[in-house]
Amino acid sequence: MIGLGRLTPVGGRARRSEGADFPYALALLGAGAMFMEILDATIVVTALPAIADDLGVAPLAASVVVTSYLITLAVLIPLSGWVADRFGVRRVFLTAGLVFTIASAGCAFAPDLTTLVVMRVIQAAGGAMMVPVGRLGVLRTVQRAQLVRAIAYLTWPALIAPVVAPVIGGLIVTHAHWRVIFAINIPIGIVGLAAAVAWCRPAPSSVGRRRLDVAGVVWTTSAVAAAMFAAQEVAADDPRWPVVIGGAIAAAVLGVIAVRRLLSAPEPLLDLGVLRVPSFASVVGYGTVYRMAISAVPFLLPLMFQLQFGWSAVAAGTMVTALFAGNVVIKPLTTGLMRRWGIRTVLVVDLLASVMAFGALAMLGPNTAGVVIAVVLVISGALRSIGFSAYNTLAFADVDAAELGDANALHAAVQELGSAFGVALGAVAVSLFASITVLPAEAYSATYLVLGVVMATCVLGALRLPRTAGAQAVGPG
């Protein structure tokens, strides 16, 4: 595996050596893999009309290119912890990267929709192992006092990729061909694999090999698949509500069965005992709600700018990149903020400011000056960056090394579900409010207010954290 020494407690020696022995190369490699996977999951949305036209299918039929990828990704992520413990982080990461790269080539040269969907499923299978296993390798390598720096590296892809994807996708489709979206993964994947061979050193595992909990796999993946399918159907242009309701009920029933199995199995697929760690449990609960609220924003903004403000796709995509600017500007300061004030204080202040930011988004309209819109989005992006960093650092701050595999897989799975449900919530809210408001733009304003209320529940969760939450990972200010 990639250096599987236990995370050491924060202390003088760890703090002094933090910069000297920090695995920068591994952190960048893990972040790069995450960026490629998230970008690939979101950039295709822009290209769907072009894909449908080129392959001779209806645009709605082409949407399966997106849904098949996301559902496969979410379903297989819970397996990542067991696979990493069984076969080793280095071996799994290299294999997953190779699968992802080969499948990307298959997508680029797919002659029809069926082949493209099959390649997307294989590509997602690689991504489902590549990203969480790569992150696990970094988390098991760093000392506990280095965790906040590692999370800073591993957080930026989730912040930047969904924001820049519409612009990149639009430029590729406009000036090249939709197949280039997948083809560019080939050279990137080759470089990444070469870097992984050079930087990922094999090491003996410190985690015992568990038997595969087959029943746990069946119930857990079935529950996740049903939940993702229902969420994706809600976000469709014309959702089939019987399918949504059926999927939601199935997800709830299967979820209960899965939890009972994981709690009773002698060697469960995911050890839910890690939820006894209060900080991790808070992230799984309130952090997932936070992910829902902020994931809806990049989905709603391009639609609002184009459908209600009357902007072009290029203008809308360019304005959305203001979120990216906010992420970049504040990112170098996030670690210092958490060390100076502590994760709890940073979260409380950030979440309260985020609630107000949703209020500002609700006040935007077709006649709002572009500079005002840009400022609101930059501030929103900065708040996203701080919140993401704080929650992701808190997630693993108090988790023992032996529980990192389960914590990492569970955290990755609920993040995917949170993102999917966030988009679904945004889609349903806009559709509902559009049917009862006089002006179409008011539907988006009302939706942002709803998201603000959702964000306010996270404030309550942050207030319940102890003041020293995550102190071992952040270290003294």
Buried (B, 14 or more C-beta within 10 A) or exposed (E): BBBBEEBBEBEEEBBEBBEEEBBEEBBBBBBBBBBBBBBBBBBBBBBBEBBBEBBEBEEEBBBBBBBBBBBBBBBBBBBBBBBBBBBBBBBBBBBBBBBBBBBBBBBBEBEEBEBBBBBBBBBBBBBBBBBBBBBBBBBBBBBBBBBBBBBBBBBBBBBBBBBBBBBBBBBBBEEEEBBBBBBBBBEBBEEBBEBBEEBBEEBEBEBEEBEBBEBBBBBBBBBBBBBBBBBBBBBBEEBEEEBBEBBBEBBBEBBEBBBEBBEEBEEBBBBBEBBEBEBBBBBBBBBBBBBBBBBBBBBBBBBBBBBBBEBEBEBBBBBBBBBBBBBBBBBEBBBEBBBEBBBBBBBBBBBBBBBEBBEBBBEBBEEEEEEEBBBBBBBBBBBBBBBBBBBBBBBBBBBEBEBBBBBBBBBBBBBBBBBBBBBBBBBBBBBBBBEEBEEBBBBBBBBBBBBBEBBBBBBEBBEEBEEEBBBBBBBEE
